[in-house]
Amino acid sequence: MIHHKILLSSIFVLVTILQCKSTPSETAVFNLPSQVSFQLKLTNIPKEMNGESISFSYTFYLCPDHKAKDCYSPILENQYELGKIKSNFASLKLNQSLPKEWTHLAIRIRGIEKIQGKFSPGHNPYWYSPEEIHKLGPNITKEFRFVSQENKIPNRIQETIAKTFAPILVFHKDKKHLPSNIEKYSKFFANKEYPLPEKDLRRKTIGQKTWNYVDFPDFLPTQNPTHLYYHVRYAETTVSGTQYTALPGFRDNTNYWYEVGNGDMVVSYYIWYDWNEGPTKFGNVHQGDLESYALLISKNGKPKRILLTGHNHILLDTDFRNINSVNNHPILYVAKGNMGADGGNPTSAYGGYTVKLNAGNFLFNYISDPWDVFPTFDPKESILIVPTDLSDKELTSVKIGPGTLNPKGKTQQINHDSNELSHDEIANGQLNQTPTQFVDARRMVKQRIEKLVMWEEPGWVNQTSVEDPDGHHRVEPTLSSFFQFQGRLGKHPRTVLKIGELKQYGESPENAPFKTNIEQHYTFERPQSDRNHTDRDGNYGPKFYGDDSTPQK
């Protein structure tokens, strides 16, 4: 009987908690006014906006659960005309009634498409929560100040940094698709459209029903040199829609702004592959592949952290001293797949290990059993693509392993006839260090990175500069379409499972400046804290922890 009463009491408490959690309103705890007076200001308006008509929209949402069916359907929406812009300043004062129940308010400037991607007014829309309205009171002033989206870091500094930290890329010797370049497709840049999946949030947030892609021809030229694409920016970069009060899905990758902050910079690199042939022969084959990594650099040009991405995840974010490098060039390993697959090209800071990937469910895991298989730094089994300025002398004795000053550590010299190298593995949360080894890598060099290509701000390509320290935004004709294109790079814009072929065709990648996953370029993501991705079996985390003696000078 006692147990029965306890059970009934527990059920009552649980139901009460669930009811409280599912309450559709977050405003009950706040004593909000029925009406709020907004003083909206536009300052530093670009000259291009003179004569353009501007308006503001106020959109209220009731969205305590972002996955709810009607979450993104407005419960109240009003639009107010500001009129035509006549100077670099404009303002509008109005009174806005508040709904009884709401969770998100979005105030959006409309009519500024002419300068989209060139000048940012800050977060647009700007988001308010009931809690913020409660704190600010019935009279609120909001200033939207336009700033140029030009990169304030001179090209010569960007070029120097990009050259300094270009990677040493390690591949299995039989890797089929090596990094190449996208310029060879410049004559085939024809914009096509495909319907967005029904679950795509852009259908709800901006009414976007289709998206763009380019269908490249299936040809591989005899000469297909490796180009490395890069962008250097201040680490304090903000993208509209990333504030905590914003509803997910409203991120605007064309609206961002830079701040000098403490002077730290992020250099982002993109590596282009013509094909991704998946971690197995069954899955994720698609045309085009952009893999990326980034380094956090001090204002004095010293490497602080590295961030590696792949499979739509941050694979690794760690101290630069926890990886191997030669004269600031990080050594990065590109995986093959298993079952003879060429691989999905994910990049790791460590070699000689595997990660078993999740194919989506038990059946797919059983059929395809996808793996990332990272090569070892072994003259017999692997090949290198290296920066042009890396000399044979620097490749004579390459340090692989922590090489720390710990007296318990051991080192051993190996040569071309050595066996495969093994790396430190994490066991029960601890790193079991193996001896540091030194490899003569001169004969491993397959080719060199022929060209470093700086990424121009998409909205400023071939436009007259305003604040750019170099005074121009000139871009080679073979690159201009690539830099400005919003969409997917390749003929596979959507994932398609073809049972008859026993093959899944994955999505071609989003163009780098407009990537909508958690990769780092033009986003609030940057190397910042220790983190790594764990998959079905294994992880991409550190295989050793280094110190100041680990980077090889």
C-alpha positions as CSV (number, residue, x, y, z in Angstrom):
1,M,0.0,0.0,0.0
2,I,2.8,2.4,0.9
3,H,4.5,1.6,-2.4
4,H,1.3,2.2,-4.2
5,K,0.9,5.7,-2.6
6,I,4.5,6.5,-3.4
7,L,4.0,5.4,-7.0
8,L,0.9,7.6,-7.3
9,S,2.7,10.6,-5.8
10,S,5.6,10.1,-8.1
11,I,3.3,10.0,-11.2
12,F,1.6,13.2,-10.0
13,V,4.9,15.0,-9.6
14,L,6.1,13.8,-13.0
15,V,2.9,14.9,-14.7
16,T,3.1,18.3,-13.0
17,I,6.7,18.7,-14.1
18,L,5.9,17.8,-17.7
19,Q,3.0,20.2,-17.8
20,C,5.2,23.0,-16.5
21,K,7.8,22.2,-19.1
22,S,5.3,22.1,-21.9
23,T,3.6,25.4,-21.0
24,P,3.4,27.3,-24.3
25,S,4.3,30.7,-22.9
26,E,7.5,32.0,-21.4
27,T,6.0,35.4,-20.6
28,A,4.0,34.3,-17.5
29,V,7.0,35.1,-15.2
30,F,7.4,38.6,-16.6
31,N,5.1,41.5,-16.0
32,L,5.3,42.9,-19.6
33,P,3.6,46.1,-20.8
34,S,0.8,45.8,-23.4
35,Q,2.6,48.2,-25.6
36,V,6.3,49.2,-26.2
37,S,7.6,52.4,-27.8
38,F,10.5,51.7,-30.2
39,Q,12.9,54.4,-31.4
40,L,14.7,52.8,-34.4
41,K,17.8,54.5,-35.8
42,L,19.8,53.8,-39.0
43,T,23.3,55.4,-38.9
44,N,26.3,55.4,-41.3
45,I,24.0,54.5,-44.2
46,P,26.0,53.8,-47.4
47,K,25.6,56.2,-50.3
48,E,24.3,53.4,-52.5
49,M,21.1,53.5,-50.4
50,N,20.2,57.1,-51.3
51,G,16.7,57.0,-52.9
52,E,15.9,53.5,-51.8
53,S,12.7,52.8,-49.8
54,I,13.2,51.2,-46.4
55,S,10.7,49.6,-44.0
56,F,10.8,47.6,-40.7
57,S,8.9,44.4,-40.0
58,Y,8.0,43.2,-36.5
59,T,7.4,39.5,-36.3
60,F,6.3,37.7,-33.1
61,Y,6.7,33.9,-32.7
62,L,5.4,31.5,-30.0
63,C,8.1,29.0,-30.1
64,P,9.1,27.3,-26.8
65,D,10.0,24.1,-28.7
66,H,12.0,24.7,-31.9
67,K,10.9,21.3,-33.3
68,A,7.2,22.1,-33.0
69,K,5.2,21.9,-36.2
70,D,3.9,25.5,-36.1
71,C,6.8,27.0,-34.3
72,Y,8.0,29.2,-37.1
73,S,4.5,30.4,-38.1
74,P,4.2,34.1,-36.9
75,I,1.5,34.9,-34.4
76,L,1.6,38.6,-35.2
77,E,3.4,40.5,-38.0
78,N,3.4,44.3,-38.8
79,Q,5.4,46.4,-41.3
80,Y,6.2,50.1,-41.0
81,E,7.4,52.3,-43.8
82,L,10.4,54.5,-43.2
83,G,10.4,56.1,-46.6
84,K,13.2,56.9,-49.0
85,I,16.7,57.3,-47.7
86,K,18.0,60.9,-48.1
87,S,21.2,61.0,-46.0
88,N,23.4,58.7,-43.9
89,F,21.0,58.9,-41.0
90,A,17.3,58.0,-40.6
91,S,15.0,57.2,-37.7
92,L,11.5,56.0,-37.0
93,K,9.5,56.1,-33.7
94,L,6.5,53.8,-33.3
95,N,4.4,52.0,-30.8
96,Q,4.0,48.3,-31.0
97,S,1.4,46.2,-29.2
98,L,2.7,43.0,-27.6
99,P,0.8,39.7,-27.9
100,K,-0.4,38.0,-24.7
101,E,1.9,35.0,-25.3
102,W,5.1,35.0,-27.3
103,T,8.7,33.8,-27.1
104,H,10.6,35.6,-29.9
105,L,10.4,39.0,-31.5
106,A,12.3,39.7,-34.7
107,I,12.8,43.3,-36.0
108,R,14.0,43.3,-39.5
109,I,15.2,46.1,-41.9
110,R,13.7,45.5,-45.3
111,G,14.8,47.0,-48.6
112,I,18.6,46.8,-48.2
113,E,19.2,44.1,-50.8
114,K,21.3,46.5,-52.9
115,I,24.1,46.4,-50.3
116,Q,23.6,42.8,-49.1
117,G,27.0,41.3,-48.6
118,K,28.8,44.7,-48.8
119,F,27.6,46.5,-45.7
120,S,26.2,45.1,-42.5
121,P,23.8,46.8,-40.2
122,G,24.5,44.3,-37.5
123,H,22.1,41.5,-36.6
124,N,19.2,41.7,-39.1
125,P,16.7,40.7,-37.9
126,Y,17.5,41.8,-34.4
127,W,15.9,39.5,-31.8
128,Y,14.2,40.3,-28.4
129,S,13.0,37.8,-25.8
130,P,10.3,38.6,-23.2
131,E,13.0,38.7,-20.6
132,E,14.9,41.4,-22.5
133,I,11.7,43.5,-23.0
134,H,11.1,43.2,-19.3
135,K,14.6,44.5,-18.5
136,L,14.5,47.3,-21.1
137,G,11.1,48.6,-20.2
138,P,8.4,50.2,-22.3
139,N,10.8,52.7,-24.1
140,I,13.5,51.0,-26.3
141,T,16.1,52.6,-28.5
142,K,17.8,50.4,-31.1
143,E,20.5,51.6,-33.5
144,F,21.4,49.8,-36.7
145,R,24.9,51.1,-37.7
146,F,26.2,50.0,-41.1
147,V,29.8,48.9,-41.4
148,S,31.7,47.8,-44.4
149,Q,32.2,44.0,-44.8
150,E,35.6,44.5,-46.4
151,N,38.5,42.7,-44.9
152,K,40.7,45.2,-43.0
153,I,43.8,42.9,-43.0
154,P,46.1,43.9,-45.9
155,N,46.6,41.3,-48.6
156,R,50.4,41.1,-48.0
157,I,49.7,40.0,-44.4
158,Q,47.1,37.5,-45.4
159,E,49.5,36.1,-48.0
160,T,52.4,35.8,-45.5
161,I,50.2,34.1,-42.9
162,A,48.7,31.7,-45.5
163,K,52.1,30.7,-46.8
164,T,53.6,30.3,-43.3
165,F,50.9,27.8,-42.2
166,A,50.2,25.9,-45.4
167,P,49.9,22.2,-44.6
168,I,51.9,19.1,-45.3
169,L,49.2,16.6,-46.5
170,V,49.7,12.9,-46.0
171,F,47.8,10.3,-48.2
172,H,47.8,6.6,-48.7
173,K,50.0,5.9,-51.7
174,D,47.1,4.6,-53.7
175,K,44.7,7.5,-52.9
176,K,42.8,8.1,-56.1
177,H,41.5,11.7,-55.7
178,L,44.2,14.1,-54.6
179,P,43.5,17.8,-54.0
180,S,43.2,19.7,-57.2
181,N,41.7,23.1,-58.1
182,I,38.3,24.5,-59.1
183,E,39.5,27.1,-61.6
184,K,39.4,24.4,-64.3
185,Y,35.6,24.5,-64.1
186,S,35.3,28.2,-64.6
187,K,33.8,27.9,-68.1
188,F,31.1,25.6,-66.8
189,F,29.7,27.7,-64.0
190,A,26.0,27.5,-64.9
191,N,23.6,28.1,-62.0
192,K,20.9,25.5,-61.6
193,E,18.1,25.0,-59.0
194,Y,16.8,22.1,-57.0
195,P,13.9,21.9,-54.6
196,L,14.9,22.2,-50.9
197,P,13.9,19.2,-48.7
198,E,10.6,19.7,-46.9
199,K,12.3,19.8,-43.6
200,D,14.8,22.5,-44.6
201,L,14.3,25.5,-42.2
202,R,14.9,28.0,-45.0
203,R,11.4,27.1,-46.2
204,K,10.1,28.6,-42.9
205,T,12.5,31.3,-42.1
206,I,12.9,33.0,-45.5
207,G,10.4,31.3,-47.7
208,Q,13.1,29.7,-49.8
209,K,11.7,26.7,-51.7
210,T,14.7,26.1,-54.0
211,W,18.4,26.3,-53.8
212,N,21.3,26.6,-56.2
213,Y,23.9,24.1,-57.6
214,V,26.4,23.8,-60.4
215,D,26.7,20.7,-62.5
216,F,30.4,20.2,-63.4
217,P,31.4,17.9,-66.3
218,D,33.1,14.6,-65.5
219,F,36.5,15.2,-66.7
220,L,39.9,15.1,-65.2
221,P,42.6,17.0,-67.1
222,T,46.0,15.6,-67.6
223,Q,47.5,18.5,-65.6
224,N,45.5,19.0,-62.5
225,P,47.6,20.9,-60.0
226,T,46.8,21.5,-56.3
227,H,45.6,24.9,-55.3
228,L,45.0,25.8,-51.7
229,Y,42.3,28.4,-50.9
230,Y,42.6,30.6,-47.8
231,H,41.1,33.5,-46.0
232,V,42.6,35.4,-43.1
233,R,40.3,37.4,-40.8
234,Y,40.2,38.8,-37.3
235,A,39.1,36.2,-34.8
236,E,36.3,38.5,-33.6
237,T,33.9,37.8,-36.4
238,T,30.1,37.8,-36.0
239,V,27.4,36.5,-38.2
240,S,23.8,37.7,-38.1
241,G,21.4,35.3,-36.5
242,T,23.9,33.7,-34.1
243,Q,22.8,35.5,-30.9
244,Y,21.3,33.4,-28.2
245,T,17.9,35.1,-28.5
246,A,17.6,34.1,-32.2
247,L,15.4,31.3,-33.5
248,P,17.6,28.6,-35.2
249,G,17.7,28.8,-38.9
250,F,17.8,32.6,-39.3
251,R,21.6,32.7,-39.6
252,D,22.5,34.9,-42.6
253,N,25.9,33.9,-44.0
254,T,26.0,37.0,-46.2
255,N,25.7,39.4,-43.2
256,Y,28.8,39.3,-41.1
257,W,31.2,41.9,-39.6
258,Y,34.8,41.9,-38.3
259,E,36.2,43.4,-35.1
260,V,39.9,43.8,-34.4
261,G,39.4,42.6,-30.8
262,N,42.8,41.7,-29.2
263,G,44.4,41.4,-32.7
264,D,44.2,37.6,-32.9
265,M,43.5,36.3,-36.4
266,V,42.1,33.1,-37.9
267,V,43.5,31.7,-41.1
268,S,41.0,29.3,-42.8
269,Y,42.1,26.9,-45.5
270,Y,39.9,25.0,-48.0
271,I,41.1,21.9,-49.9
272,W,39.2,21.1,-53.1
273,Y,38.7,17.5,-54.3
274,D,36.9,16.7,-57.6
275,W,35.2,13.8,-56.0
276,N,34.2,12.3,-52.7
277,E,33.9,8.5,-53.1
278,G,32.7,7.8,-49.5
279,P,34.0,5.9,-46.6
280,T,32.8,2.7,-48.3
281,K,31.9,1.7,-51.9
282,F,28.2,1.9,-50.9
283,G,27.9,5.4,-49.5
284,N,28.2,9.1,-49.8
285,V,29.6,9.4,-53.3
286,H,29.3,12.9,-54.7
287,Q,30.9,15.4,-57.0
288,G,33.1,18.0,-55.4
289,D,34.4,18.1,-51.9
290,L,35.7,21.1,-49.8
291,E,37.6,20.1,-46.6
292,S,38.8,22.7,-44.2
293,Y,40.9,23.6,-41.3
294,A,41.8,26.8,-39.4
295,L,44.5,28.1,-37.2
296,L,44.2,30.8,-34.5
297,I,47.1,33.1,-34.8
298,S,48.3,35.7,-32.4
299,K,48.7,39.3,-33.6
300,N,52.4,38.6,-33.6
301,G,52.0,35.7,-36.0
302,K,52.4,32.8,-33.5
303,P,50.2,29.7,-33.9
304,K,47.9,29.2,-30.8
305,R,45.3,26.6,-31.8
306,I,44.1,24.4,-34.7
307,L,40.6,23.4,-35.7
308,L,39.8,20.6,-38.2
309,T,36.4,19.9,-39.7
310,G,34.8,17.0,-41.6
311,H,31.6,15.1,-41.9
312,N,29.8,18.3,-40.9
313,H,31.5,18.2,-37.5
314,I,34.3,19.9,-35.7
315,L,36.7,16.9,-35.6
316,L,39.4,18.5,-33.5
317,D,40.0,21.8,-31.7
318,T,43.2,21.8,-29.7
319,D,46.5,23.5,-28.8
320,F,48.9,23.8,-31.8
321,R,51.6,22.1,-29.6
322,N,49.4,18.9,-29.6
323,I,50.1,18.2,-33.2
324,N,53.2,17.7,-35.4
325,S,54.4,20.5,-37.6
326,V,57.6,21.4,-39.5
327,N,58.5,25.1,-39.4
328,N,54.9,26.0,-38.6
329,H,53.5,23.8,-41.4
330,P,51.0,21.4,-39.7
331,I,51.2,17.7,-40.8
332,L,47.7,16.6,-41.7
333,Y,46.4,13.2,-42.6
334,V,43.7,12.5,-45.2
335,A,41.7,9.3,-44.7
336,K,40.8,6.5,-47.1
337,G,37.7,4.4,-46.6
338,N,37.4,0.7,-46.0
339,M,36.3,-2.1,-48.4
340,G,38.6,-0.6,-51.0
341,A,36.8,2.8,-51.0
342,D,38.8,5.9,-51.9
343,G,37.4,7.8,-48.9
344,G,35.5,10.9,-48.0
345,N,38.6,13.0,-47.6
346,P,38.3,14.0,-43.9
347,T,41.4,15.5,-42.4
348,S,43.1,14.6,-39.1
349,A,46.1,15.9,-37.3
350,Y,47.2,12.3,-36.5
351,G,47.9,9.2,-38.6
352,G,47.8,5.4,-38.1
353,Y,44.3,5.1,-36.6
354,T,40.7,4.4,-37.6
355,V,37.3,5.8,-36.8
356,K,34.1,3.7,-37.5
357,L,31.4,6.0,-38.7
358,N,27.6,5.8,-38.1
359,A,25.8,5.2,-41.4
360,G,22.5,6.2,-39.9
361,N,21.0,3.0,-38.5
362,F,21.9,-0.5,-37.6
363,L,21.1,-2.0,-41.0
364,F,23.3,0.5,-42.9
365,N,26.1,0.1,-40.4
366,Y,25.9,-3.7,-40.9
367,I,25.8,-3.5,-44.7
368,S,28.4,-0.7,-45.3
369,D,30.4,-0.6,-42.1
370,P,32.0,2.8,-43.0
371,W,35.4,3.7,-41.6
372,D,37.9,6.6,-41.8
373,V,41.3,5.0,-42.2
374,F,44.1,7.5,-41.7
375,P,47.5,6.8,-43.2
376,T,50.7,6.6,-41.3
377,F,53.7,8.8,-41.9
378,D,55.6,6.0,-43.6
379,P,57.8,6.2,-46.7
380,K,56.7,2.8,-47.9
381,E,52.9,3.3,-47.5
382,S,52.2,7.1,-47.9
383,I,52.8,10.1,-50.1
384,L,52.9,13.8,-49.4
385,I,51.7,17.0,-51.0
386,V,53.8,19.8,-49.5
387,P,54.2,23.6,-49.6
388,T,56.5,24.9,-52.3
389,D,58.9,26.6,-49.8
390,L,59.6,23.4,-47.8
391,S,63.1,22.3,-48.5
392,D,64.6,18.8,-48.8
393,K,66.7,19.6,-45.7
394,E,63.5,20.2,-43.7
395,L,62.1,16.9,-44.8
396,T,65.2,14.9,-43.9
397,S,64.2,14.2,-40.4
398,V,60.5,14.8,-39.7
399,K,59.4,14.4,-36.0
400,I,56.3,12.2,-35.6
401,G,55.0,12.0,-32.0
402,P,55.1,14.3,-29.0
403,G,58.9,14.7,-28.8
404,T,58.4,16.2,-25.4
405,L,61.1,16.9,-22.8
406,N,59.6,14.3,-20.5
407,P,62.5,12.2,-19.3
408,K,60.4,9.1,-19.6
409,G,59.9,9.6,-23.3
410,K,62.1,7.8,-25.9
411,T,63.0,8.7,-29.4
412,Q,64.2,6.5,-32.2
413,Q,65.5,7.3,-35.7
414,I,64.0,5.4,-38.6
415,N,64.6,5.4,-42.4
416,H,63.0,4.4,-45.7
417,D,63.1,0.8,-44.8
418,S,61.2,1.2,-41.5
419,N,58.0,-0.5,-40.5
420,E,54.7,1.3,-40.1
421,L,54.5,4.0,-37.5
422,S,52.0,3.8,-34.7
423,H,50.7,6.7,-32.6
424,D,49.5,7.3,-29.1
425,E,46.0,6.2,-28.4
426,I,43.6,7.3,-25.7
427,A,42.8,4.5,-23.2
428,N,40.4,5.1,-20.3
429,G,40.9,8.8,-20.7
430,Q,44.7,8.6,-20.5
431,L,47.2,9.0,-23.3
432,N,49.6,6.1,-23.5
433,Q,52.7,7.7,-25.2
434,T,54.7,5.7,-27.7
435,P,58.3,6.6,-28.7
436,T,58.8,9.7,-30.9
437,Q,60.2,8.8,-34.3
438,F,62.0,10.8,-37.0
439,V,61.3,10.0,-40.6
440,D,63.2,10.8,-43.8
441,A,60.3,12.1,-45.9
442,R,62.1,13.3,-49.0
443,R,61.0,10.4,-51.2
444,M,57.5,10.7,-50.0
445,V,56.8,13.9,-51.8
446,K,54.3,13.3,-54.7
447,Q,53.8,16.9,-55.6
448,R,53.7,20.5,-54.2
449,I,51.0,23.0,-53.7
450,E,51.3,25.0,-56.9
451,K,49.3,28.0,-55.8
452,L,47.8,29.7,-52.8
453,V,44.5,31.5,-53.6
454,M,43.2,34.3,-51.4
455,W,39.4,34.3,-50.9
456,E,37.8,37.7,-51.6
457,E,34.7,38.9,-49.7
458,P,31.8,37.7,-52.0
459,G,29.9,40.9,-52.0
460,W,33.0,43.0,-52.9
461,V,34.3,40.9,-55.8
462,N,35.4,43.4,-58.5
463,Q,33.7,46.3,-56.7
464,T,35.2,49.7,-56.0
465,S,36.8,49.6,-52.5
466,V,35.7,51.9,-49.7
467,E,37.8,50.9,-46.7
468,D,40.0,48.1,-48.0
469,P,43.6,48.8,-47.2
470,D,44.7,47.5,-50.6
471,G,42.4,49.9,-52.4
472,H,40.8,47.3,-54.7
473,H,38.9,44.0,-54.9
474,R,40.2,42.7,-58.2
475,V,39.7,39.0,-58.8
476,E,40.9,36.7,-61.6
477,P,38.1,35.9,-64.1
478,T,38.5,32.2,-63.4
479,L,37.7,32.8,-59.7
480,S,35.0,35.5,-59.6
481,S,32.0,33.2,-60.2
482,F,33.4,30.7,-57.6
483,F,33.7,33.4,-54.9
484,Q,30.2,34.9,-55.5
485,F,28.2,31.7,-55.9
486,Q,25.7,30.7,-53.2
487,G,24.9,27.0,-53.5
488,R,26.3,23.6,-53.9
489,L,29.4,22.8,-55.9
490,G,28.6,19.7,-57.9
491,K,25.9,17.7,-59.6
492,H,24.6,16.0,-56.4
493,P,22.6,18.7,-54.6
494,R,20.6,16.2,-52.6
495,T,21.2,12.9,-50.9
496,V,19.8,10.0,-53.1
497,L,19.8,6.3,-52.2
498,K,19.8,4.1,-55.3
499,I,19.0,0.5,-54.2
500,G,19.7,-0.9,-57.7
501,E,23.3,0.3,-57.5
502,L,23.7,-0.4,-53.8
503,K,25.0,3.2,-53.6
504,Q,24.1,6.4,-51.8
505,Y,24.9,9.7,-53.5
506,G,25.6,12.3,-50.9
507,E,25.3,16.1,-51.2
508,S,27.9,18.1,-53.0
509,P,29.4,20.8,-50.6
510,E,28.1,24.3,-50.0
511,N,30.5,26.9,-51.4
512,A,33.0,27.9,-48.7
513,P,32.0,31.5,-48.0
514,F,28.3,30.4,-47.5
515,K,28.7,27.1,-45.7
516,T,25.7,26.5,-43.5
517,N,27.1,23.8,-41.3
518,I,29.3,24.4,-38.2
519,E,32.5,24.8,-40.2
520,Q,34.5,27.9,-39.4
521,H,34.7,30.3,-42.3
522,Y,32.6,33.4,-41.9
523,T,31.0,32.0,-38.7
524,F,31.3,32.5,-35.0
525,E,33.2,29.2,-34.8
526,R,36.9,29.5,-34.4
527,P,39.6,27.5,-32.6
528,Q,38.8,28.3,-29.0
529,S,38.5,25.3,-26.6
530,D,39.5,21.7,-26.4
531,R,36.9,19.5,-28.2
532,N,36.8,16.6,-30.6
533,H,34.2,14.4,-32.3
534,T,33.5,10.8,-31.3
535,D,31.7,8.5,-33.8
536,R,30.4,5.0,-33.7
537,D,33.8,3.6,-32.6
538,G,36.8,5.9,-32.1
539,N,37.4,9.6,-32.0
540,Y,39.5,12.3,-33.7
541,G,40.9,13.7,-30.5
542,P,44.6,14.1,-29.5
543,K,46.8,11.1,-29.7
544,F,49.4,12.8,-27.7
545,Y,49.8,16.0,-25.7
546,G,52.9,18.1,-26.6
547,D,54.7,21.1,-25.2
548,D,56.9,23.8,-26.5
549,S,59.4,21.2,-27.8
550,T,56.8,19.4,-30.0
551,P,56.6,21.8,-32.9
552,Q,59.6,21.2,-35.2
553,K,61.6,24.3,-36.2
